[in-house]
Amino acid sequence: MKIKWLDKPQNHDYAAAVSYLSLMMSTQAAKTVADNLENADMTEFAAKDIFRASGLPLLGISNMHVEKDTNKITRNENLSPLLLYRDKICGKLVIADGYHRLCAVYKFDEDAMIPCKIV
């Protein structure tokens, strides 16, 4: 199954990234990261590599957000690209927005190339 993607993240994805990143840094720093993400070029990485770099667990179908994104994939709807942040202090990749989409995609193809923006 081919997974379809939007050409760029949606505006609300940046707000979601600020909300999440504000738990790890000041709100102003999170807004700066989101602004940098908005200006970053699109790129892509394999789903399995994003998981390995982030150190996060794979969420299962029992998660309602993963189920929602899984249904979008099966209905051939476009997903929004991921927003990624390189935490240089911890040496980890932070999925600022798109964790549930990543989990849904991984269930179909761990080698799938996922469009994203990264700073």
C-alpha positions as CSV (number, residue, x, y, z in Angstrom):
1,M,0.0,0.0,0.0
2,K,1.4,3.4,-1.0
3,I,1.1,6.0,1.8
4,K,0.1,9.4,0.6
5,W,1.5,12.6,2.0
6,L,0.7,16.3,1.9
7,D,3.3,18.5,0.2
8,K,4.0,20.3,3.5
9,P,2.9,20.3,7.1
10,Q,-0.3,22.0,8.0
11,N,-0.3,25.2,10.0
12,H,-1.8,23.5,13.1
13,D,1.1,21.1,13.1
14,Y,3.5,23.9,14.1
15,A,1.2,25.0,16.9
16,A,1.1,21.3,18.1
17,A,4.9,21.3,18.0
18,V,5.1,24.4,20.1
19,S,2.7,22.9,22.6
20,Y,4.8,19.7,22.9
21,L,8.2,21.4,22.8
22,S,7.1,23.8,25.6
23,L,7.2,20.9,28.0
24,M,11.0,20.6,27.3
25,M,12.0,24.2,26.9
26,S,10.6,27.7,27.3
27,T,7.7,28.7,25.2
28,Q,9.8,31.3,23.4
29,A,12.4,28.7,22.6
30,A,9.7,26.3,21.4
31,K,8.3,29.0,19.2
32,T,11.8,29.7,17.7
33,V,12.1,26.0,16.9
34,A,8.7,26.0,15.2
35,D,9.6,29.1,13.2
36,N,12.9,27.3,12.1
37,L,10.9,24.2,11.2
38,E,8.5,26.3,9.1
39,N,11.4,27.7,7.2
40,A,13.3,24.4,6.8
41,D,13.3,22.5,3.6
42,M,11.4,19.2,3.2
43,T,13.4,16.0,3.5
44,E,12.7,12.4,4.2
45,F,13.9,9.6,6.4
46,A,13.0,5.9,6.8
47,A,10.4,5.2,9.5
48,K,12.7,2.7,11.2
49,D,15.5,5.3,11.4
50,I,13.2,8.0,12.9
51,F,12.2,5.5,15.6
52,R,15.8,4.5,16.4
53,A,17.0,8.1,16.6
54,S,14.1,9.1,18.8
55,G,14.3,6.1,21.2
56,L,10.5,6.1,21.4
57,P,8.3,3.0,21.6
58,L,6.0,2.0,18.9
59,L,2.4,2.7,19.9
60,G,-0.1,0.0,18.9
61,I,-3.5,0.0,17.2
62,S,-5.2,0.4,20.7
63,N,-4.1,4.0,20.7
64,M,-7.0,6.0,19.2
65,H,-4.8,8.5,17.4
66,V,-2.7,5.7,15.8
67,E,-6.0,4.0,14.8
68,K,-7.3,7.3,13.3
69,D,-4.1,7.7,11.2
70,T,-4.2,4.0,10.2
71,N,-7.7,4.5,8.9
72,K,-6.6,7.5,6.9
73,I,-3.9,5.4,5.3
74,T,-6.4,2.6,4.4
75,R,-8.8,5.2,3.0
76,N,-5.9,6.5,0.8
77,E,-6.0,10.0,2.5
78,N,-3.0,12.2,2.7
79,L,-1.0,12.5,6.0
80,S,0.8,15.5,7.1
81,P,4.7,15.3,7.2
82,L,6.5,15.1,10.5
83,L,8.2,17.9,12.3
84,L,11.5,16.8,13.9
85,Y,13.9,18.5,16.3
86,R,17.5,17.4,17.0
87,D,18.1,17.8,20.7
88,K,21.8,18.3,20.8
89,I,22.0,18.2,24.6
90,C,20.4,14.8,24.9
91,G,21.6,13.5,21.6
92,K,18.1,12.3,20.7
93,L,15.6,13.1,17.9
94,V,12.5,14.7,19.2
95,I,9.3,14.1,17.2
96,A,7.8,17.6,17.7
97,D,4.7,16.6,15.7
98,G,3.7,13.4,14.0
99,Y,4.4,10.6,16.5
100,H,1.0,8.9,16.0
101,R,1.4,9.2,12.2
102,L,4.8,7.6,12.4
103,C,3.4,4.7,14.4
104,A,0.6,4.2,11.9
105,V,3.0,4.2,8.9
106,Y,5.4,1.8,10.6
107,K,2.7,-0.8,10.9
108,F,2.4,-0.8,7.1
109,D,6.1,-0.5,6.2
110,E,9.0,0.1,8.5
111,D,11.1,1.0,5.5
112,A,8.6,3.7,4.3
113,M,10.3,7.0,3.5
114,I,8.5,9.7,5.6
115,P,8.6,13.3,4.5
116,C,9.5,15.7,7.2
117,K,11.1,18.9,8.2
118,I,14.0,18.8,10.6
119,V,16.1,21.3,12.5
